Amino acid sequence: LELVESGGNLVQPGGSLTLSCVASGLSLDYYAIGWFRQAPGKEREGISCISTANGSIYFTDDVKGRFTISRDIGKNTVYLKMDNLKPGDTAVYYCFTVWGGLGHWGQGTQVTVSS
């Protein structure tokens, strides 16, 4: 099993980015994927999740209305589209799943929001 994130970049406040998480070794038909982020000096926090089957989604209040999560099962990829980015969104973003009873993380992708 491998999760690989990409799409992080430097962006100005108010800008947009779309992150990708490609999952190898599992099917998104059966496993939920979550997005977490960790800002410097802070704990890692969960911000969004897309579940299996009906693809139900979840967002924390901090990103609700600005971030969108979606998935392409054929590409085994989950996307996190981030709009109206703020400096407080600066963090390393990780995708996560539970497989075989264990949590699995990607390597992370850096998002920096700054003018």
PyMOL commands that set and color helices and strands:
alter all, ss='L'
color gray80, all
select helices_A, chain A and resi 73-75+87-89
alter helices_A, ss='H'
color red, helices_A
select strands_A, chain A and resi 2-6+10-11+17-24+33-38+45-50+57-59+67-72+77-82+91-99+102-105+109-113
alter strands_A, ss='S'
color yellow, strands_A
deselect
rebuild
show_as cartoon
